[in-house]
Amino acid sequence: MTARIASDLVSDDLLRLTRRLGEPELDLVILAEGNTSELVGEEIVIKASGSSMREATASDFVCVGVEPLLALLRDHGATQETLTEALTAGVDGNRQVRASIESLVHVAVRALAPVRYVAHTHPTDVVALLSGAGAETAFAAPVYTDELMTLGRPLFVPYAQPGIELGRLVLARLEDHLDEFGELPSLVLLGNHGIVALSDTVAGAEAISLMAVKSARVRIGASRTGGVTTLSEAAVANYFDRPDFAARRAQLAGRRHEA
C-alpha cells in the first residue's frame, strides 16, 4: 500500500488553500471536483477522491510517497488497477479512503522540483477555452502585463484520461518545458479538463488560479469585440531578463527568486 491516512500531516495552510479555492463564487470547482497537495518531506499530502474542497477537513486528505508513485508512473507495465490499489489508503469509519485519481499529476511536478503546493481546479471560463478549437494556442501569448507576470509561460497539455495516462503525459511535457526554459511553469493547462497551479506559497497558488480565470475572461470578452490582440513577441522579448520583472513575478506567483 503506497497511500496512508495521516490526518496529523495536514497543515492549516493546505486546508486554507483548499477551502478558499472551493468557494462557489470563485467558480473554480463544484461538487467533488479538484484537488490540492502539499509536499511534506518525501511525501505529498493530497485531497482524497470524492471529497469537497469547500468543506475539506483533515480527514479528507491522504499521504502518498513520491518515489513509489513515480516508479509506478514510469513502469509501462502498470495498469489503472495498479494505480487504484496504490492510492487506496484504507477505511475510515464507514468509507474507503483513496487519494485523488489525479495524484500522478502532483507526483509528476515533484519528480522535477520540490514545489510545495500544487492546486488543480476546473474553472468554467478556462475549461471553455481549453475545450475550443483554439485550445492549444489560447494562452500561448499573453494579453496583458500582469498576466505575464503571474502566469509566466503556461504549459499546454492535450487531453488524456485521468490516471496513469495523464500522469505520464504531464511528466513528459514538464520535462520538455524544463529543458527549454530552465524552470517549471507556474500554470499547466490541461486540454478539455482544467488547470494546475504550481507555487511555493498558498498565496501564489491562489493568485495563479485566479489570474488564469481572469485571463480566460479577458480573451472571451475580447473575442466578442472583434478578436483577441495579444502582446507581441517584441513587446515582451526582454521581460524575463529584467531583474525587476523577475522579482515581481516571483512575488506574485509565489516562486523563489534569486537576486
Backbone as a ProteinNet text record, in pm:
[ID]
protein_1_A
[PRIMARY]
MTARIASDLVSDDLLRLTRRLGEPELDLVILAEGNTSELVGEEIVIKASGSSMREATASDFVCVGVEPLLALLRDHGATQETLTEALTAGVDGNRQVRASIESLVHVAVRALAPVRYVAHTHPTDVVALLSGAGAETAFAAPVYTDELMTLGRPLFVPYAQPGIELGRLVLARLEDHLDEFGELPSLVLLGNHGIVALSDTVAGAEAISLMAVKSARVRIGASRTGGVTTLSEAAVANYFDRPDFAARRAQLAGRRHEA
[TERTIARY]
84.7	0	88.4	72.3	150.9	90	-41.8	-111.3	-145.4	-157.9	-196.9	-274.4	-359.3	-434	-342.5	-324.3	-232.8	-282.9	-395.8	-459.4	-368.3	-275.8	-186.7	-88	-71.7	21.4	-44.4	-174.3	-247.2	-229.3	-163.1	-134.9	-254.7	-256.1	-359.5	-353.3	-232.6	-217.2	-280.1	-259.7	-318.4	-470.9	-523.3	-668.4	-722.2	-651.8	-696.7	-698.4	-594.9	-588.8	-701.7	-721.9	-823.8	-963.1	-996.2	-1128.9	-1147.1	-1042.1	-1050.6	-1079.7	-1008.4	-1029.3	-1163	-1223.3	-1353	-1471	-1446.1	-1555.9	-1637	-1769.1	-1853.4	-1838.4	-1820.8	-1813.9	-1691.3	-1589.7	-1471.1	-1491.9	-1588.3	-1621.4	-1500.9	-1423.9	-1309.5	-1345.6	-1434.2	-1477.1	-1621.1	-1688.1	-1815.3	-1810.5	-1904.8	-1915.1	-1780.1	-1731.1	-1604.7	-1490.1	-1506.6	-1400.8	-1275.8	-1162.6	-1038.3	-964.4	-838.6	-756.3	-637.4	-586.7	-469.4	-372.1	-246.5	-147.6	-36.7	29.7	145.2	257.9	378.1	495.3	541.8	553.3	599.8	711.3	833.9	947.5	950.3	945.5	948.5	807.3	706.7	568.8	487.5	369.2	275.2	144.9	84.4	-46.7	-146.1	-239.6	-327.5	-473.3	-562.6	-705.5	-752.5	-839	-893	-998.3	-1014.8	-1114.5	-1254.9	-1340.7	-1480.5	-1512.2	-1413.7	-1436.5	-1445	-1515.2	-1537.1	-1422.6	-1372.2	-1268.6	-1324.2	-1444.7	-1504.6	-1519.6	-1553.4	-1581.2	-1471.6	-1352.6	-1243.8	-1204.6	-1177.1	-1120	-994.5	-923.7	-800.5	-826.3	-946.2	-978.8	-1002.8	-1002.7	-1025.6	-896.2	-785.9	-656.3	-586.4	-499.6	-424.1	-277.1	-190.2	-45.7	8	81.9	139.6	287.6	366.4	507.9	533.1	620.9	652.2	724.4	827.2	908.3	831.2	751.7	675.1	579.5	512.3	419.7	494.3	611.1	692.1	740	777.8	817.6	701.6	582.1	463.4	437.4	456.1	434.1	526.8	647.1	746.7	746.7	663.3	651.3	543.4	583.5	487.9	405.3	435	352.3	242.3	247.3	146.3	12.5	-95	-229.8	-305.4	-424.3	-507.7	-546.5	-562.6	-593.5	-477.1	-354.6	-235.9	-236.1	-270.3	-274.2	-381.9	-499.7	-609.1	-567.2	-500.6	-453.3	-352	-261.9	-157.6	-214.4	-325.8	-384.9	-480.7	-516.9	-612.2	-543.2	-593.2	-528.1	-588.6	-709.2	-772.5	-914.1	-965.9	-1104	-1104	-1185.9	-1202.7	-1351.3	-1389.3	-1530.2	-1599.6	-1698.6	-1772.6	-1732.5	-1625.8	-1588.8	-1446.5	-1429.6	-1296	-1228.5	-1106.5	-1034.4	-928.3	-934.2	-840.4	-791.2	-663.4	-608.7	-667.9	-669.4	-726.6	-670.7	-756	-714	-607.4	-601.9	-504.4	-376.5	-353.6	-233.4	-105.7	-106.7	14.7	53.3	-43.3	-10.3	71.5	30.7	102.6	241.1	248.4	376.1	470	416.7	499.3	569.7	500.1	561.5	676.6	651.6	755	868.8	850	959.6	1068.7	1031.4	1124.7	1168	1086.9	1121.8	1041.9	1096.8	1027.7	924.1	829.6	723.6	635.5	615.1	543.2	394.3	329	184.5	150.4	57.4	1.2	-150.8	-217.5	-363.2	-424.3	-512.5	-578.4	-726.6	-774.8	-915.1	-970.4	-1102.8	-1171	-1252.2	-1188.5	-1264.1	-1345.9	-1471.6	-1561.4	-1507.6	-1465	-1420.2	-1291	-1202.6	-1078.3	-1107.1	-1189.8	-1224.1	-1295	-1373.8	-1440.2	-1336.8	-1232.3	-1127.1	-1048.1	-1024.2	-945.3	-1024.7	-1153.4	-1237.4	-1269.5	-1219.5	-1247.4	-1146.8	-1175.8	-1089.9	-948.8	-934.7	-802.8	-739.9	-774.9	-729.3	-577.8	-507.1	-361.6	-291	-346.5	-280.9	-354.3	-460.1	-542.2	-460.7	-363.6	-281.6	-134.6	-110.3	28.3	99.6	25.9	84.1	4.1	70.8	-0.7	-82.6	-186.1	-271.9	-241.6	-196.4	-163.9	-48.7	16.4	142.7	127.2	24.7	9.3	-13.9	-80.1	-95.7	41.1	125	259	339.6	326.2	399.9	358.9	229.9	180.1	187.5	152.1	144.3	272.6	358.4	482.2	453.9	514	494.5	409.3	279.2	194.2	227.4	205.1	228.3	94.9	72.1	-49.3	-21.8	-111.3	-103	-234.5	-232.4	-358	-427.6	-554.4	-635.1	-578.7	-584.3	-551.9	-640.6	-672.9	-758.8	-691.3	-764.3	-707.3	-657.9	-542.6	-481.1	-342.5	-305.8	-171.7	-144.5	-242	-221.2	-191.8	-271.6	-249.9	-119.8	-91.6	31.4	155.2	158.3	274.4	291	178.8	186.3	229.9	176.5	216.1	364.7	414.3	556.4	642.7	607.3	685.1	685.4	568.3	560	631.7	626.2	700.4	850.9	896.3	1038.4	1082.5	1000.5	1031.7	1037.1	941.9	936.5	1059.8	1096.1	1212.9	1339.4	1352.2	1468.7	1476.8	1361.6	1359.5	1380.5	1318.1	1318.7	1397.2	1440.8	1519.8	1439.8	1307.9	1220.9	1087	1015.7	881.7	784.9	674.8	575.3	502.6	444.9	358.5	219.6	181.3	46.1	52.8	-16.1	-32.5	-178.9	-200.6	-334.5	-363.3	-462.9	-497.8	-614.7	-590.7	-694.2	-821	-936.6	-1067.4	-1079	-1006.2	-1000.3	-994.7	-883.8	-870.9	-731	-695.7	-565.9	-494.4	-361.2	-277.6	-187	-196.7	-114.2	-1.7	120.7	239.7	296.2	314.5	368.5	428.7	520	577.2	499.6	394.3	313.1	164.7	84.3	-60.6	-109.6	-57.3	-98.6	-66.1	48.7	87.5	-3.9	-37.7	-127.2	-262.7	-311	-439	-428.7	-321.1	-304.1	-297.3	-224.3	-212.2	-348.1	-421.4	-552.6	-648.2	-651.6	-743.4	-701.9	-571.2	-525.2	-556.6	-552.6	-590.3	-736	-821.2	-963.1	-981.5	-916.7	-928.9	-879.4	-768.7	-711.5	-806	-875.2	-974	-1089.4	-1134.8	-1247.7	-1209.7	-1087.4	-1040.2	-1041.6	-995.5	-994.9	-1136.4	-1223.1	-1361.2	-1427.5	-1402.6	-1459	-1404.9	-1274	-1213.1	-1265.8	-1292.2	-1342.8	-1480.5	-1551.8	-1685.3	-1679.3	-1562	-1547.3	-1449.3	-1443.3	-1361.5	-1243.1	-1208.3	-1097.1	-992.1	-908.5	-806.6	-678	-625.2	-495.1	-396.6	-300.7	-202.9	-82.9	-4.8	120.4	217.3	285.3	376.3	502.5	571	697.7	797	797.6	890.7	859.5	730.4	689.6	732.5	740.9	773.1	909.8	985.8	1111	1207.9	1221.1	1323.4	1266.8	1135.5	1075.7	1140.2	1162.3	1212.1	1358.6	1425.9	1564.6	1577.4	1467.6	1471.2	1463.1	1559.7	1557.6	1431.8	1384.3	1264.8	1141.9	1132.2	1019.9	1026.1	1146.8	1163.2	1126.5	1166.5	1136.1	985.9	922.6	779	701.2	745.6	678.5	689.5	807.8	827.1	735.9	720.9	635.3	488.9	440.5	302.4	268.6	361	333.5	379.2	443.6	486.3	602.4	692.7	808.3	933.7	1034.6	1161.2	1233.7	1299.6	1372.9	1511.7	1612.4	1749.7	1789.5	1824	1859.8	1989.8
-119.5	0	124.7	209.9	332.3	445	450.5	559.3	523.1	626.8	603.5	723	697.7	804	867.2	997.9	1066.3	1207.8	1219.1	1349.5	1446.4	1392.7	1477.6	1553.8	1512.4	1579.7	1690.6	1706.2	1807.2	1943.2	2034.8	2166	2259.3	2359.5	2462.2	2537	2556.1	2626.3	2547.7	2416.8	2335	2337.7	2328.7	2335.5	2471.1	2576.9	2710.4	2727.4	2680.4	2688.5	2608.2	2488.8	2400.1	2460.1	2507.3	2565.5	2694.1	2774.5	2900.5	2873.7	2780.5	2751.7	2683.8	2630.1	2565.7	2658.6	2786.8	2880.3	2896.7	2882.9	2884	3008.8	3125.3	3249.8	3257.2	3176.8	3176.3	3092.8	3003.5	2919.2	2838.9	2787.9	2704.3	2556.4	2516.7	2377	2371.8	2258.7	2229	2084.4	2049.1	1912.1	1864.2	1750.1	1695.3	1719.3	1817.3	1847.3	1900.2	1885.5	1949.7	1880	1916.9	1862	1951.8	1945.6	2022.3	1928.5	1968.3	1887.9	1975.6	1924.1	1990.4	1888.9	1931	1845.3	1846.8	1728.4	1714.1	1610.2	1656.7	1564.8	1488	1355.1	1269.3	1229.5	1291.5	1254.4	1378	1353.2	1461.8	1428.3	1530.3	1517.7	1572.9	1489.3	1524.7	1495.3	1573.5	1556.2	1418.3	1362.4	1230.6	1239.5	1131.6	1123.3	1135.2	1210.4	1219.4	1317.8	1393.3	1490	1631.2	1717.1	1854.3	1944	2027.6	2122.8	2226.8	2273	2377.8	2333.8	2207.1	2158.3	2066.5	2076.3	1985	1995.5	1878.8	1870.3	1782.9	1771.8	1692.3	1547.1	1499.1	1359.6	1338.3	1446.5	1437.5	1437.8	1403.4	1400.8	1267.9	1235.3	1110.1	1143.4	1068.2	1085.9	976.7	1018	921.8	952.4	850.5	868.4	907.2	1002.9	1047.7	938.4	879.7	783	657.2	597.7	479.8	508.9	623.4	657.1	697.8	757.5	790.6	663.1	564.7	435.7	371.7	380.9	328	404.9	535.6	620.7	581.4	543.3	509.5	361.9	284.8	141.4	121.8	92.2	81.2	-46.9	-130.5	-247.4	-221.6	-104.3	-69.6	-39.6	-73	-50.6	45.4	84.2	170.8	100.4	-31.5	-109.2	-103.9	-107.8	-95.9	37.4	142	275.7	285.6	232.8	237	171.2	58.9	-11.5	72.9	137.7	218.1	341.6	393.7	515	488.1	363.2	328.2	328.1	414.3	434.1	350.1	299.9	220	267.4	227.6	258.4	350.4	455.8	549.2	553	492	481.5	387.6	440.1	358.5	384	459.3	491.3	446.6	407.9	375	504.1	525.7	649.4	621.5	700.8	682.5	818.7	829.2	954.4	984.4	1111.4	1155.3	1077.6	1050	982.9	1063.6	1194.9	1281.7	1299.4	1211.1	1219.1	1217.5	1145.6	1135	1268.4	1357.5	1492.2	1564.3	1551.7	1613.6	1549.9	1419.2	1348.4	1390.6	1407.7	1447.2	1579.7	1673.9	1802.8	1782.1	1703.5	1684.1	1595.2	1522.9	1444	1534.6	1659.9	1751.2	1867.7	1903	2015.3	2004.6	2052.4	2042.9	2153.9	2162.2	2262.9	2230.1	2327	2296.5	2271.2	2359.4	2345.7	2324.5	2235.2	2214.6	2216.1	2295.8	2308.4	2284.9	2187	2152.4	2183.7	2269.5	2308.5	2305.7	2328	2321.7	2450	2565.9	2691	2690.4	2730.9	2723.5	2798	2922.7	3002	2949.1	2897.9	2841.8	2711.8	2625.9	2499.4	2526.4	2633.6	2669.4	2693.3	2768.2	2793.3	2666.7	2584.9	2464	2353.6	2377.2	2282.4	2331.5	2448.7	2507.7	2466	2507.6	2471	2526.9	2640.4	2701.4	2677.1	2566.9	2540.7	2544.8	2482.9	2470.3	2605	2702.6	2833.1	2942.6	2906.8	3008.2	3094.5	3034.6	3107.5	3114.3	3090.1	3083.4	3216.6	3325.9	3459.8	3538.3	3620.3	3697.8	3809.9	3850.5	3959	4088.3	4076.8	4196.1	4164.8	4268.6	4252.2	4175.8	4204.6	4134.9	3985.2	3950.6	3809.1	3744.8	3812.6	3761.3	3747.8	3843.8	3839.1	3719.8	3697.4	3594.2	3454.4	3442.3	3310.5	3269.8	3367.4	3332.7	3269	3154	3079.7	2956.1	2964	2847.1	2730	2611	2488.2	2424.9	2400.1	2331.4	2182.4	2101.7	1955.5	1906.7	1838.6	1791.5	1689	1664.2	1577.5	1436.1	1381.6	1240.9	1195.1	1066.9	1016	1033.6	1086	1099.6	965.9	970.5	847.8	832.3	711.1	683.7	757.8	757.3	820.5	969.8	1039	1181.6	1207.6	1129.1	1148.9	1137.1	1037.8	1018.8	1133.8	1179.5	1288.6	1417.9	1446.8	1567.1	1562.9	1449.4	1437.5	1464.5	1407.3	1426.6	1572.5	1636.9	1777.5	1869.8	1839.2	1917.9	1906	1787	1767.4	1850.4	1852	1931.7	2080.1	2126.1	2267.1	2304.9	2218.5	2243.5	2249.6	2160.9	2161	2290.5	2340	2457.7	2587.6	2600.1	2728.4	2728.3	2611.8	2605.1	2616.2	2611.4	2616.5	2553	2510.8	2458.8	2574.7	2550.6	2656.5	2683.8	2802	2831.9	2774.9	2762.3	2717.7	2610.7	2500.4	2394.9	2394.8	2397.9	2398.9	2261.1	2193.7	2059.5	2066.5	2030.9	2038.6	1964.6	2028.2	1969.2	1923.5	1990.8	1939.7	2050.7	2122.6	2221.2	2277.6	2328	2391.8	2333.3	2351	2309.8	2427.8	2477.6	2588.4	2535.5	2582.1	2539	2657.6	2644.2	2754.7	2704.8	2783.1	2752.1	2818.4	2892.8	2958	2937.9	2945.7	2939.8	3058.2	3177.1	3297.3	3285.5	3226.2	3209.4	3115.2	3001.9	2905.3	2967.1	3046.9	3114.3	3220.2	3299.6	3405.2	3348.6	3239.8	3177.7	3126.9	3062.4	3008.7	3120.5	3227.7	3337.3	3415.8	3432	3502.5	3423.1	3291.4	3208.7	3232.7	3246.3	3272.3	3410.2	3511.1	3645	3647.1	3580.4	3577.8	3512.3	3409.2	3344	3438.9	3509.2	3601	3717.5	3765.7	3872.3	3825.1	3705.4	3651.8	3632.4	3578.8	3558.4	3693	3791.9	3924.8	3988.4	3976.6	4035.5	3971.2	3841.7	3771.8	3823	3883.4	3937	4079.2	4138.7	4277.4	4286.8	4180.8	4184.8	4091.9	4031.3	3937.1	3973.3	3877.1	3894.2	3949.1	4053.6	4107.4	4077.2	3990.3	3954.1	4047.4	4047.4	4123.6	4057.6	4137.3	4083.1	4026.2	3942.3	3886.2	3996.8	4099.5	4211.2	4286.8	4298.9	4374.6	4306.5	4174.7	4100.9	4033.2	4063.5	3991	3992	4104.5	4112.7	4108.9	4088.4	4089	3986.7	3865.4	3759.2	3779.2	3874.6	3904.8	4023.1	4092.1	4209.4	4167.9	4208.6	4172.2	4219.3	4340.2	4390.7	4308.2	4267.5	4186.2	4047.4	3990.1	3857.1	3856.6	3960.8	3969.1	3985.5	4070.3	4091.6	3965.6	3897.4	3775.1	3667.8	3657.2	3560.2	3590.8	3719	3758.5	3724.4	3757.2	3734.5	3585.7	3509.5	3367.6	3279	3337.9	3258.4	3167.3	3213.7	3132.6	3192.7	3109.7	3158.4	3237.5	3345.2	3429.3	3456.9	3426.8	3455.2	3589.5	3686.8	3819.4	3816.3
0	0	0	-101.7	-112.3	-31.3	-26.9	40.8	185.1	269.5	407.9	459.8	554.7	620.9	724.8	715.2	807.5	831	900.4	922.3	996.5	1074.4	1152.6	1066	939.4	849.2	767.8	781.3	704.5	771.7	703.5	761.8	751.7	837.6	831.9	699	647.3	519.8	404.7	402.3	296.2	305.5	426.5	444	399.5	433.8	396.5	244.3	178.6	32.4	-30.8	19	-38	-25.7	92.1	114.8	35.7	28.5	-46.7	-194.1	-254.2	-396.2	-420.7	-314.7	-327.6	-309.1	-280.8	-260.3	-388.7	-381.2	-501.6	-586.9	-524	-600.6	-691.5	-664.1	-749.1	-874.8	-872.8	-988.1	-1038.1	-945.3	-981.4	-981.4	-890.9	-880.1	-830.5	-854.3	-790.5	-742.4	-656.4	-606.9	-552.9	-602.6	-552.5	-649.6	-739.6	-836.4	-767.4	-836.9	-797.4	-685.1	-670.3	-563.5	-537.6	-417.2	-375.5	-306	-303.4	-231.3	-177.2	-75.1	-15.7	-2.5	-37.8	-24.4	121	178.4	317.1	316.6	317.1	310.9	180.3	189.1	71.5	26.4	86.9	57.9	19.7	-35.5	-55.8	16.5	73.2	135.3	34.4	-10.1	-120.8	-86.5	-143.8	-116.7	-161.9	-83	-114.3	-224.2	-296.3	-402.2	-344.3	-414.1	-374.7	-264.6	-218.8	-111.4	-167.8	-98.2	-141	-96	-186	-148.5	-52.1	-76.7	5.1	149.9	171.6	306.6	359.8	303.9	340	487	545.9	679.8	669.7	778.5	776.9	738.4	765.9	733.5	584.1	506.8	362.8	283.1	347	279.3	302	207.4	210.9	189.1	251.6	235.1	142.2	38.8	-54.9	-75.3	-97.4	-123.2	-267.2	-289.4	-425.4	-503.9	-447.1	-520.3	-561.7	-472.3	-514.5	-629.9	-626.3	-734.2	-860.8	-845.6	-962.5	-1030.8	-952	-1008.4	-1083.7	-1027.9	-1095.4	-1224.1	-1219.1	-1336	-1451	-1415.8	-1518.9	-1556.4	-1487.8	-1517.2	-1623.4	-1745.4	-1854.9	-1846.7	-1748.6	-1726.1	-1624.4	-1560.6	-1460.8	-1528.1	-1463.3	-1515	-1424.5	-1468.8	-1386.9	-1256.6	-1263	-1142.8	-1044.2	-1097.7	-1012.4	-940.1	-1014.1	-954.8	-847.3	-876.2	-778.9	-648	-658.3	-538.5	-462.4	-537.6	-473.4	-404.4	-455.6	-399.3	-284.1	-263.4	-158.3	-22	66.1	195.5	307.2	287.1	390.7	418.5	531.5	568.6	689.8	680.9	791.3	823.8	933.4	965.6	868.8	795.8	700.7	555.8	534.5	397.5	366	240.9	192	147.6	190.1	160.3	54.5	-51.7	-162.5	-209.3	-236	-288.2	-424.9	-461.2	-587.9	-706.1	-805.7	-928.4	-1001	-971.5	-1038	-956.3	-860.2	-777.2	-860.5	-972.3	-1053.3	-1116.6	-1137.7	-1185.1	-1079.3	-954.7	-843.4	-826.6	-847.1	-837.1	-949	-1069.9	-1184.8	-1158.3	-1094.9	-1060.9	-964.6	-858	-754.4	-802.5	-910.1	-966.9	-1022.7	-1054.1	-1119.8	-1032.4	-932.6	-843.8	-714.7	-603	-473.9	-454.7	-546.8	-537.2	-416.6	-330.7	-206.5	-229.7	-307.7	-327.7	-475	-498.6	-632	-616.1	-699.4	-691.6	-828.8	-836.7	-963.3	-954.3	-1045	-1045.3	-1188.2	-1199.8	-1329.3	-1353.2	-1365.1	-1381.1	-1510.5	-1501.4	-1616.4	-1737.9	-1719.8	-1834.3	-1895.4	-1812.1	-1865.4	-1938.9	-1880.4	-1946.1	-2078.3	-2084.7	-2209.9	-2319.7	-2287.8	-2387.5	-2417.8	-2315.3	-2334.2	-2402.4	-2425.1	-2496.7	-2637.7	-2672	-2802.7	-2908.6	-3030.7	-3144.2	-3129.7	-3062.3	-3047.1	-2911.7	-2847.6	-2710.8	-2696.3	-2787.8	-2774.2	-2775.4	-2845	-2856.3	-2779.6	-2708.1	-2640	-2544.5	-2475.3	-2378.9	-2423.2	-2551.3	-2599.3	-2588.2	-2602.1	-2589.7	-2487.2	-2405.9	-2304.1	-2365.8	-2292.7	-2338.4	-2263.4	-2138.5	-2061.4	-1966.3	-1917.5	-1844.4	-1714.1	-1634.6	-1507.2	-1527.4	-1635.8	-1668.3	-1689.4	-1765.8	-1793.7	-1664.9	-1576.6	-1450.4	-1365.3	-1355.2	-1264.6	-1325.1	-1451.7	-1514.1	-1585.8	-1617.1	-1687.1	-1821.6	-1845.5	-1970.3	-1940.6	-1957.8	-1929.2	-2020.2	-1969.9	-2046.7	-2082.6	-2211.3	-2255.9	-2269.5	-2214.5	-2224.8	-2285	-2398.2	-2458.3	-2370.2	-2399.3	-2315.6	-2307.4	-2188.6	-2163.4	-2048.6	-2046.5	-1939.6	-1803.9	-1705.3	-1570.4	-1517.9	-1453.2	-1403.8	-1461.9	-1496.9	-1548.2	-1678.5	-1769	-1899.7	-1884.7	-1805.6	-1785.1	-1710.5	-1608.1	-1531.9	-1618.4	-1705.6	-1792.9	-1891.6	-1946.1	-2042.8	-1976	-1858.4	-1786.3	-1752.9	-1706.6	-1673.9	-1797.1	-1910	-2032.2	-2075.4	-2070.2	-2112.3	-2014.5	-1885.2	-1787	-1809.7	-1840.4	-1867.9	-1988.5	-2091.9	-2210.7	-2177.1	-2098	-2059.2	-1976.6	-1884.4	-1800.4	-1884.3	-1981.8	-2070.2	-2151.1	-2196	-2281.9	-2206	-2088.3	-2018.2	-1887.2	-1841.6	-1720.2	-1592.6	-1601.7	-1484.8	-1519.1	-1416.2	-1438.6	-1461.3	-1528.6	-1545.8	-1414.8	-1403.3	-1289.2	-1311.3	-1439.5	-1474.3	-1582.8	-1558.9	-1658.7	-1700.7	-1832.7	-1889.7	-1947.1	-1893.7	-1936.8	-2034.6	-2159.7	-2261	-2222.3	-2244.7	-2213.2	-2067.8	-1978.4	-1840.9	-1736.3	-1725.2	-1619.7	-1610.3	-1492.7	-1473.4	-1352.5	-1351.4	-1238.6	-1204.6	-1082.4	-1035.8	-948.8	-974.5	-900.8	-824.7	-695	-617.2	-486.7	-432.6	-302	-189	-222.9	-121	-150.2	-45.1	-59.2	-141.8	-111.2	-184.3	-332.9	-363.2	-502.6	-577.6	-515.7	-580.5	-607.2	-513.7	-533.3	-642.7	-640.9	-740.8	-881.9	-899.1	-1030.9	-1078	-989.9	-1024.8	-1065.6	-987.8	-1016.3	-1139.8	-1161.1	-1280.5	-1406.5	-1398.1	-1512.6	-1550.2	-1448	-1472.9	-1536.4	-1479.5	-1537	-1680.9	-1705.7	-1840.4	-1939.7	-1896.2	-1983	-2011.3	-1909.6	-1927.6	-2018.4	-2006.9	-2095.1	-2240.5	-2263.9	-2400.4	-2455.2	-2371.1	-2414.3	-2443.4	-2358.6	-2381	-2507.3	-2529.5	-2648.9	-2776.7	-2770.1	-2888.2	-2929.2	-2834.8	-2864.4	-2917.5	-2914.6	-2961.8	-3078.2	-3156.6	-3277	-3277.6	-3163.4	-3160.5	-3057.8	-3022.9	-2920.1	-2981.4	-2921.3	-2960.6	-2848.7	-2874.4	-2772.6	-2778.1	-2671.7	-2672.1	-2770.3	-2847.9	-2949.1	-2885.7	-2959.3	-2909.9	-2881.7	-2967	-2947.2	-2819	-2787.2	-2668.9	-2539	-2541.4	-2418.4	-2425	-2528.7	-2555.6	-2438.6	-2370.4	-2265.2	-2125.1	-2111.6	-1978.5	-1885.4	-1935.3	-1848.2	-1810	-1874.7	-1841.6	-1746.4	-1720.7	-1633.4	-1486.8	-1403.6	-1261.3	-1189.3	-1219	-1151.8	-1188.2	-1315.1	-1360	-1296	-1291.7	-1233.2	-1085.4	-1014.3	-871.5	-847.9	-928.2	-914.4	-951.8	-1056.4	-1098.7	-990.6	-929.4	-822	-703.6	-671.9	-560.1	-588.2	-707.4	-742.5	-751.6	-808.2	-830.8	-717.1	-615.7	-501.9	-532.3	-616.2	-651.3	-590.2	-564.4	-511.9	-619.9	-578.8	-673.8	-618.9	-701.6	-663.4	-724.9	-641.5	-691.4	-769.8
[MASK]
+++++++++++++++++++++++++++++++++++++++++++++++++++++++++++++++++++++++++++++++++++++++++++++++++++++++++++++++++++++++++++++++++++++++++++++++++++++++++++++++++++++++++++++++++++++++++++++++++++++++++++++++++++++++++++++++++++++++++++++++++++++++++++++++++++

